[in-house]
Amino acid sequence: MTDTTVTKVSSAHSPTGDQGEVYLASGKRLSMRMWRDEPPSRDKPAHRQEYEVVGYVISGRAELEIEGQTVRLEPGDSWVVPAGSEHTYRILETFTAVEATAPPAQVHGREQS
C-alpha cells in the first residue's frame, strides 16, 4: 500500500542547512530546499554527490559548471545534476532557487534540525 501521509513544513519552522538553504519538504523519495537571496560568490570547490539534484531559478543569475561544461542559469531556467557528476556553482547575482534531491537529504546525512 502506498504511504499517503501528508507532511507540511511551515516556513517559520523550516530547518536550515549549513550553507544557508531552507528545507521546504522532505519525504521518502526526495527532499526540497530553497536558496533564498544567496549573495554573489566565487567558485566553491567542485564535488560529486551520490544523489540527483534538479533545480529551478526564481531570481538572480548563476553558473553551473558540470563535467567541464558551463551552463548559465537565469530566472525561469531549470537544471539537473546527475548523481556522481562533478560540479560547482558560481553565483553571479543575488540568487533565489528551489532544488529537489533524490533520494532525500536525510539519506545522505545532509538534513539539519
C-alpha positions, 0 to 999 in steps of 0.5 A, a space after each residue: 500500500 502506498 504511504 499517503 501521509 501528508 507532511 507540511 513544513 511551515 516556513 517559520 519552522 523550516 530547518 536550515 542547512 549549513 550553507 544557508 538553504 531552507 528545507 521546504 519538504 522532505 519525504 521518502 523519495 526526495 527532499 526540497 530546499 530553497 536558496 533564498 537571496 544567496 549573495 554573489 560568490 566565487 567558485 566553491 570547490 567542485 564535488 560529486 554527490 551520490 544523489 540527483 539534484 534538479 533545480 529551478 531559478 526564481 531570481 538572480 543569475 548563476 553558473 553551473 559548471 558540470 563535467 567541464 561544461 558551463 551552463 548559465 542559469 537565469 530566472 525561469 531556467 531549470 537544471 539537473 545534476 546527475 548523481 556522481 557528476 562533478 560540479 560547482 556553482 558560481 553565483 553571479 547575482 543575488 540568487 533565489 532557487 528551489 532544488 529537489 534531491 533524490 533520494 532525500 537529504 536525510 539519506 545522505 546525512 545532509 538534513 539539519 534540525 
